[in-house]
Amino acid sequence: MSILSRIRKGFPITLKKRSIYLDDVTGQPKTIIATGGTTKGGGIGASTERSEASLKKYRDYYEGENTVFAAINTTAWNAVMVGYNIISEDENAKKLVQYVLDRIDLNSVLLDNIVYALIYGDAFIEVVKTSADDVVALKTVDPVTMNINYDKFGVITGYQQKIKGVLQSTILLPTDIIHLKFFSNPGDPYGMSLIEPSKETIDRKVATDEALANAIIRHGTPKYKITVGTPEAIPPPTAFTDIKTELEDLTALNEIIIPGLVNIEALDEKGVPGVEEYSNLFQTQLVIGMLCPEEALGLGKGSTEATAKIKEVMYERFIQSIQTKVSEQIRTDLINQILQKNGFYPNIVKMKFNSVTDADEAVKAKWLGDLLRGYDIRRGEIKPFSVNEVRHMFGYPPIKGGDDLAVVTPEGPSQPQQPQPQPKPQENVPNETPPSDGGENNRGNQENV
């Protein structure tokens, strides 16, 4: 039976995992990313720039530059720590999935791995199972050690670790690994680090910060030109040494008392001009590259309320895109495994993260509310959106009976009301129902009612 036929008949849809072999169910792509057959330990066409050295360099940037550290952690914490909801019309399936996710501490695992995916471009989570294929834990894998095996079509065939330069013989199946990446590369299945486009900016900012720090230390306090004696009266060398010793620590001296033959002039009293402009130049470029608004990092000195509001909405949408990608990955690679192992159909349970702010949803809700108020169901006017269409706008899955273009009330979907004929007045008719005797007759009457 085709997928369309199953949808029309209301049957659940179960799709097989993509096979590396050609068949009529999963199919096989015709476009390739490189020539050759299946490879191990990096795959065909693996980027030469992705090496342990480059990945460790990203880690150094993350640990050594405070703006990079703050931006990555702010994004990860906003995406995960707002919490999530498990949504399903099947209450038993929902309780099962919620129980398993709580037991394996999904929140903590996702927080760490979203940070790793932003730093390294990839994050790998091993799905630990028992011999009976029950999911019992999630284990974070060091992204530096993981290699992806894939064929010339770009289809992932397995994962292998490389420890201290030695490729391990154990090959993990795609069903054993949850692979997170947010910025893709069409040439291979590896992701791209958020730090990669900003490497030169980070280097320039670090160099500028060091230069500015040295300049401030050198020019932060005024320097002095000291003239001792006159051309006619040159003092002995010991006088120069004594005066130098007295002026070495100016912070400990309140006053400088010198004889008339010594003249002191202050030099470089203005310090370093334009320090703030030099510092802000690369700081602004780095904030742009890290996709995190200045306000979220405690900056945004020149922001107005209007610009901050726009940044809030755009950052909310960026966080939602990360949340959507993660929730879909968890649904396909983890939740569906839990469901199918316990006899449920896949894709009947979904995961939805909560919003960081309500800025974007508030604008959408206000617009939608103003629109729907213009239609009166009592006059037979049909709403422009069904309940499921409205739910889709806010990221919620459809519900049964939600496709009717009408208002859903607690009693069910209400349709446009038609004038009903008034009943004719009836005469009093004696009640022919036999009186209740509290036994079988009473139960039968209740059932008939």
C-alpha positions as CSV (number, residue, x, y, z in Angstrom):
1,M,0.0,0.0,0.0
2,S,1.4,3.4,-0.9
3,I,2.1,6.2,1.6
4,L,-0.7,8.3,0.2
5,S,-3.2,5.4,0.5
6,R,-2.2,4.8,4.1
7,I,-2.7,8.5,4.8
8,R,-6.2,8.5,3.2
9,K,-7.2,5.4,5.1
10,G,-5.9,6.8,8.4
11,F,-3.3,4.0,8.8
12,P,0.0,4.7,10.7
13,I,3.0,5.3,8.4
14,T,6.2,3.4,9.1
15,L,9.3,4.1,7.0
16,K,12.4,2.0,7.0
17,K,15.8,3.4,7.8
18,R,17.7,4.2,4.7
19,S,19.7,1.2,3.5
20,I,23.1,1.4,1.8
21,Y,21.7,-1.0,-0.8
22,L,19.3,-0.2,-3.6
23,D,15.8,-1.3,-2.9
24,D,12.2,-0.2,-3.7
25,V,11.5,1.1,-0.2
26,T,14.3,3.4,0.8
27,G,15.7,4.0,-2.7
28,Q,19.2,5.2,-3.4
29,P,20.4,8.6,-4.6
30,K,22.0,9.1,-8.0
31,T,24.1,12.1,-7.2
32,I,27.5,11.6,-5.7
33,I,29.9,13.6,-3.6
34,A,33.1,11.8,-4.6
35,T,34.1,8.8,-6.6
36,G,35.0,5.4,-5.1
37,G,33.4,3.0,-2.7
38,T,32.7,2.9,1.0
39,T,35.6,4.1,3.1
40,K,36.5,3.9,6.7
41,G,37.9,6.4,9.1
42,G,36.8,9.7,7.6
43,G,35.1,8.7,4.4
44,I,35.5,9.8,0.9
45,G,36.0,13.5,0.3
46,A,36.6,14.2,4.0
47,S,37.7,17.8,4.5
48,T,41.4,18.1,4.8
49,E,40.9,21.1,7.1
50,R,39.2,18.9,9.7
51,S,42.0,17.5,11.8
52,E,42.7,17.0,15.4
53,A,44.9,20.1,15.4
54,S,42.2,22.3,13.9
55,L,39.6,21.0,16.3
56,K,41.8,21.5,19.3
57,K,42.5,25.0,18.0
58,Y,38.8,25.7,18.2
59,R,38.8,24.6,21.8
60,D,41.7,27.0,22.5
61,Y,39.6,29.8,21.0
62,Y,36.7,28.8,23.2
63,E,38.7,28.6,26.4
64,G,40.9,31.6,25.7
65,E,38.6,34.3,24.3
66,N,35.8,35.5,26.7
67,T,33.5,36.7,24.0
68,V,33.6,33.3,22.2
69,F,33.1,31.5,25.5
70,A,30.1,33.8,26.5
71,A,28.4,33.6,23.1
72,I,28.6,29.8,22.7
73,N,27.4,29.2,26.3
74,T,24.6,31.8,26.1
75,T,23.3,30.2,22.9
76,A,23.5,26.6,24.3
77,W,21.9,27.5,27.6
78,N,19.1,29.5,26.0
79,A,18.3,26.6,23.6
80,V,18.2,23.8,26.2
81,M,17.6,25.1,29.7
82,V,14.2,26.6,28.9
83,G,12.9,23.0,29.1
84,Y,10.9,20.9,26.7
85,N,7.5,19.2,26.4
86,I,6.6,15.7,25.2
87,I,3.6,15.9,22.9
88,S,1.4,13.0,21.8
89,E,-2.2,11.9,21.5
90,D,-1.3,8.5,22.8
91,E,-1.0,8.9,26.5
92,N,0.8,5.6,27.1
93,A,3.4,6.3,24.5
94,K,3.9,9.8,25.9
95,K,4.4,8.5,29.5
96,L,6.9,5.8,28.2
97,V,9.0,8.3,26.4
98,Q,8.9,10.9,29.2
99,Y,10.0,8.2,31.7
100,V,13.0,7.1,29.6
101,L,14.1,10.7,28.8
102,D,14.0,11.6,32.5
103,R,15.9,8.5,33.5
104,I,18.8,9.2,31.0
105,D,19.0,12.9,31.9
106,L,18.5,14.2,28.4
107,N,18.7,17.9,29.4
108,S,22.3,17.6,30.7
109,V,23.5,15.6,27.8
110,L,22.0,18.0,25.2
111,L,23.5,21.0,27.0
112,D,27.0,19.6,26.7
113,N,26.6,18.4,23.2
114,I,25.1,21.6,21.8
115,V,28.2,23.4,23.2
116,Y,30.4,20.8,21.4
117,A,28.5,21.1,18.2
118,L,29.0,24.9,18.2
119,I,32.7,24.6,19.0
120,Y,33.7,21.7,16.8
121,G,30.9,21.6,14.3
122,D,29.8,18.1,15.3
123,A,28.6,16.4,18.5
124,F,28.2,12.7,18.9
125,I,26.0,11.0,21.5
126,E,26.2,7.2,21.9
127,V,22.8,5.5,22.5
128,V,23.7,2.9,25.1
129,K,21.4,-0.2,25.0
130,T,21.0,-3.5,26.7
131,S,21.3,-6.8,24.9
132,A,17.5,-6.5,24.4
133,D,17.9,-3.1,22.7
134,D,16.4,-1.2,25.6
135,V,17.8,2.4,25.8
136,V,19.4,2.8,29.2
137,A,21.8,5.7,28.9
138,L,23.3,8.4,26.6
139,K,27.1,8.8,26.5
140,T,28.9,11.9,25.2
141,V,31.7,11.1,22.7
142,D,34.7,13.3,22.3
143,P,34.1,14.9,18.9
144,V,37.9,15.1,18.2
145,T,38.1,11.3,18.3
146,M,35.1,10.5,16.1
147,N,35.4,9.7,12.4
148,I,32.4,9.2,10.0
149,N,32.3,6.5,7.4
150,Y,30.3,7.3,4.4
151,D,30.0,6.1,0.8
152,K,30.3,8.1,-2.5
153,F,26.6,9.1,-2.2
154,G,27.2,10.7,1.2
155,V,25.2,8.1,3.0
156,I,26.6,7.5,6.5
157,T,27.5,3.8,7.0
158,G,29.0,3.9,10.4
159,Y,31.2,5.6,13.0
160,Q,34.7,4.9,14.2
161,Q,36.9,6.4,16.9
162,K,40.6,7.3,16.4
163,I,42.4,7.2,19.7
164,K,46.0,8.5,19.8
165,G,46.2,8.2,16.1
166,V,45.0,4.6,15.9
167,L,41.7,3.9,14.2
168,Q,39.7,1.5,16.4
169,S,38.2,-1.7,15.0
170,T,34.8,-1.2,16.6
171,I,32.3,0.3,14.0
172,L,29.2,1.9,15.5
173,L,26.0,1.7,13.4
174,P,24.1,4.9,12.5
175,T,21.4,3.8,15.0
176,D,24.0,3.8,17.8
177,I,25.0,7.4,17.4
178,I,23.0,10.7,17.6
179,H,25.0,13.1,15.4
180,L,24.3,16.8,16.0
181,K,25.4,19.6,13.6
182,F,24.0,23.0,12.9
183,F,26.1,24.2,9.9
184,S,26.4,21.7,7.1
185,N,29.0,21.1,4.5
186,P,27.7,19.7,1.2
187,G,31.0,17.9,0.5
188,D,31.0,15.6,3.5
189,P,28.7,14.7,6.5
190,Y,30.8,16.7,9.0
191,G,29.5,20.0,10.3
192,M,31.2,23.4,10.4
193,S,32.3,25.1,13.6
194,L,30.7,28.4,14.6
195,I,34.2,29.6,15.3
196,E,35.5,28.8,11.8
197,P,34.4,32.0,10.0
198,S,35.7,34.2,12.9
199,K,39.2,32.7,13.2
200,E,41.0,35.7,11.7
201,T,38.8,38.1,13.6
202,I,39.6,36.4,16.9
203,D,43.3,36.4,16.1
204,R,43.2,40.1,15.3
205,K,41.1,40.9,18.4
206,V,43.5,39.0,20.7
207,A,46.5,40.7,19.1
208,T,44.8,44.1,19.4
209,D,43.8,43.5,23.1
210,E,47.4,42.5,23.9
211,A,48.8,45.6,22.2
212,L,46.2,47.9,23.9
213,A,47.0,46.3,27.3
214,N,50.7,47.0,26.8
215,A,50.0,50.5,25.6
216,I,47.8,51.3,28.6
217,I,50.4,49.9,31.0
218,R,53.1,52.0,29.2
219,H,51.2,55.2,28.6
220,G,48.5,55.0,31.3
221,T,50.6,57.0,33.7
222,P,52.6,60.0,32.6
223,K,56.3,59.8,31.9
224,Y,58.7,62.5,33.1
225,K,61.7,64.3,31.5
226,I,64.1,65.2,34.3
227,T,66.9,67.8,33.8
228,V,69.6,67.8,36.5
229,G,72.0,70.6,36.8
230,T,73.0,73.2,34.2
231,P,75.6,73.2,31.4
232,E,77.8,75.2,33.7
233,A,77.2,73.1,36.8
234,I,77.1,69.3,36.0
235,P,76.3,67.3,39.2
236,P,78.2,64.1,40.1
237,P,76.9,60.7,38.8
238,T,75.6,59.8,42.3
239,A,73.0,62.6,42.0
240,F,71.4,61.0,39.0
241,T,71.2,57.7,40.8
242,D,69.6,59.2,43.9
243,I,67.0,61.1,42.0
244,K,66.1,58.0,39.9
245,T,65.7,55.9,43.0
246,E,63.4,58.6,44.5
247,L,61.2,58.7,41.4
248,E,60.9,54.9,40.7
249,D,57.7,54.5,42.6
250,L,55.6,57.5,42.1
251,T,52.5,55.9,43.5
252,A,54.0,55.8,47.0
253,L,55.0,59.4,47.0
254,N,52.6,62.3,47.7
255,E,55.0,65.1,46.9
256,I,58.3,65.4,45.0
257,I,60.8,67.7,46.6
258,I,63.8,68.6,44.5
259,P,66.5,71.3,44.5
260,G,66.4,74.2,42.1
261,L,68.9,72.6,39.7
262,V,66.4,69.8,38.9
263,N,63.6,70.4,36.3
264,I,60.8,67.9,35.8
265,E,58.4,68.0,32.8
266,A,55.5,65.6,32.2
267,L,55.4,63.7,28.9
268,D,52.6,61.8,27.1
269,E,49.9,63.1,29.3
270,K,47.1,62.2,26.9
271,G,47.7,58.4,27.0
272,V,46.7,56.4,24.0
273,P,44.1,58.2,21.8
274,G,41.3,56.2,20.2
275,V,41.6,53.1,22.4
276,E,37.9,52.5,22.5
277,E,37.6,52.6,18.7
278,Y,40.3,50.1,18.2
279,S,38.8,47.8,20.8
280,N,35.2,48.0,19.5
281,L,36.2,47.3,15.9
282,F,37.1,43.6,16.2
283,Q,34.7,43.2,19.1
284,T,31.7,44.1,16.9
285,Q,32.9,41.8,14.1
286,L,33.3,38.9,16.5
287,V,29.8,39.4,18.0
288,I,28.4,39.3,14.5
289,G,30.2,36.2,13.6
290,M,29.1,34.4,16.8
291,L,25.4,35.0,16.0
292,C,24.7,36.3,19.5
293,P,23.3,39.8,20.0
294,E,25.4,42.3,22.1
295,E,22.6,42.7,24.6
296,A,22.8,38.9,25.5
297,L,26.5,39.4,26.3
298,G,26.0,42.5,28.5
299,L,27.1,44.9,25.8
300,G,24.9,46.9,23.4
301,K,25.9,50.3,24.9
302,G,24.5,52.3,21.9
303,S,21.4,50.2,21.4
304,T,17.9,51.7,21.5
305,E,14.7,50.0,22.6
306,A,13.7,49.6,18.9
307,T,16.9,48.0,17.8
308,A,17.1,45.8,20.9
309,K,13.5,44.6,20.2
310,I,14.5,43.6,16.6
311,K,17.6,41.8,17.9
312,E,15.5,39.9,20.5
313,V,13.1,38.6,17.8
314,M,16.0,37.6,15.5
315,Y,17.9,35.8,18.3
316,E,14.7,34.1,19.3
317,R,14.3,32.7,15.8
318,F,17.9,31.6,15.7
319,I,17.4,29.7,19.0
320,Q,14.2,28.2,17.7
321,S,16.0,26.9,14.6
322,I,18.6,25.2,16.9
323,Q,15.8,23.8,19.0
324,T,13.9,22.5,16.0
325,K,17.0,20.8,14.6
326,V,17.8,19.1,17.9
327,S,14.2,18.0,18.6
328,E,13.8,16.4,15.2
329,Q,17.2,14.7,15.6
330,I,16.1,13.3,19.0
331,R,12.7,12.2,17.6
332,T,14.2,10.3,14.7
333,D,17.3,8.8,16.4
334,L,16.1,8.3,20.0
335,I,12.3,8.6,20.6
336,N,11.4,6.4,17.6
337,Q,13.8,3.7,18.8
338,I,12.1,3.7,22.2
339,L,8.6,3.6,20.6
340,Q,9.3,0.8,18.2
341,K,11.1,-1.3,20.8
342,N,8.0,-1.2,23.0
343,G,5.5,-1.9,20.2
344,F,4.4,1.6,19.3
345,Y,4.4,3.2,15.8
346,P,7.2,5.7,15.2
347,N,6.6,9.5,15.0
348,I,3.5,9.5,17.3
349,V,5.5,11.3,20.0
350,K,7.2,14.6,19.4
351,M,9.5,16.8,21.4
352,K,9.1,20.6,21.6
353,F,11.3,23.1,23.4
354,N,9.9,26.1,25.2
355,S,10.5,29.6,23.9
356,V,13.3,31.8,25.2
357,T,11.1,34.8,25.1
358,D,7.6,35.4,23.9
359,A,8.5,38.3,21.6
360,D,8.0,36.5,18.3
361,E,5.0,34.5,19.4
362,A,3.4,37.5,20.9
363,V,3.5,39.4,17.6
364,K,2.1,36.4,15.8
365,A,-0.6,35.8,18.4
366,K,-1.7,39.4,18.3
367,W,-1.9,39.4,14.5
368,L,-3.8,36.1,14.5
369,G,-6.2,37.2,17.2
370,D,-7.1,40.4,15.4
371,L,-7.7,38.5,12.2
372,L,-9.9,35.8,13.8
373,R,-12.0,38.3,15.7
374,G,-13.3,39.6,12.3
375,Y,-15.2,36.3,11.7
376,D,-18.4,35.5,13.5
377,I,-19.2,31.8,13.6
378,R,-22.8,32.6,14.6
379,R,-23.4,34.3,11.2
380,G,-22.1,31.3,9.4
381,E,-18.7,32.8,8.6
382,I,-15.9,30.2,8.4
383,K,-12.6,30.9,10.1
384,P,-9.7,31.3,7.7
385,F,-7.5,28.8,9.6
386,S,-8.3,25.5,11.2
387,V,-7.1,24.6,14.7
388,N,-4.3,22.5,13.3
389,E,-3.1,25.3,11.0
390,V,-3.0,27.6,14.1
391,R,-1.1,24.9,16.1
392,H,1.4,24.5,13.2
393,M,2.1,28.3,13.3
394,F,3.3,27.9,16.9
395,G,5.2,24.6,16.4
396,Y,2.6,22.2,17.8
397,P,1.6,18.9,16.1
398,P,-1.9,18.4,14.7
399,I,-4.7,16.9,16.8
400,K,-7.7,14.8,15.8
401,G,-10.6,16.9,14.6
402,G,-8.5,19.9,14.2
403,D,-8.7,20.2,10.5
404,D,-12.3,21.6,10.5
405,L,-12.5,25.3,9.6
406,A,-14.5,26.2,12.7
407,V,-14.1,27.0,16.3
408,V,-13.3,24.1,18.6
409,T,-15.3,24.3,21.8
410,P,-15.1,21.9,24.8
411,E,-18.1,20.0,23.2
412,G,-16.2,19.5,20.0
413,P,-15.8,21.3,16.7
414,S,-18.7,23.6,16.1
415,Q,-20.0,24.1,12.6
416,P,-21.8,27.1,11.2
417,Q,-25.2,27.1,12.9
418,Q,-28.3,26.8,10.7
419,P,-31.7,27.9,11.9
420,Q,-33.5,25.0,13.4
421,P,-37.3,24.4,13.1
422,Q,-39.1,25.1,16.4
423,P,-40.8,22.0,17.9
424,K,-44.6,21.9,18.0
425,P,-46.2,22.2,21.4
426,Q,-47.1,18.7,22.7
427,E,-49.8,17.6,25.1
428,N,-48.9,16.0,28.4
429,V,-48.2,12.4,27.7
430,P,-48.1,10.0,30.7
431,N,-44.6,8.5,31.3
432,E,-44.8,4.9,30.1
433,T,-41.4,4.0,31.5
434,P,-41.7,1.3,34.2
435,P,-40.6,2.4,37.6
436,S,-37.1,1.5,38.7
437,D,-36.8,-1.5,41.0
438,G,-33.1,-1.0,41.7
439,G,-32.1,-4.2,39.9
440,E,-31.5,-5.3,36.3
441,N,-34.3,-3.1,34.9
442,N,-32.6,-0.1,36.4
443,R,-29.3,-0.9,34.8
444,G,-31.0,-1.5,31.5
445,N,-32.7,1.9,31.6
446,Q,-29.4,3.5,32.3
447,E,-27.8,1.8,29.4
448,N,-30.6,2.8,27.1
449,V,-30.3,6.4,28.2
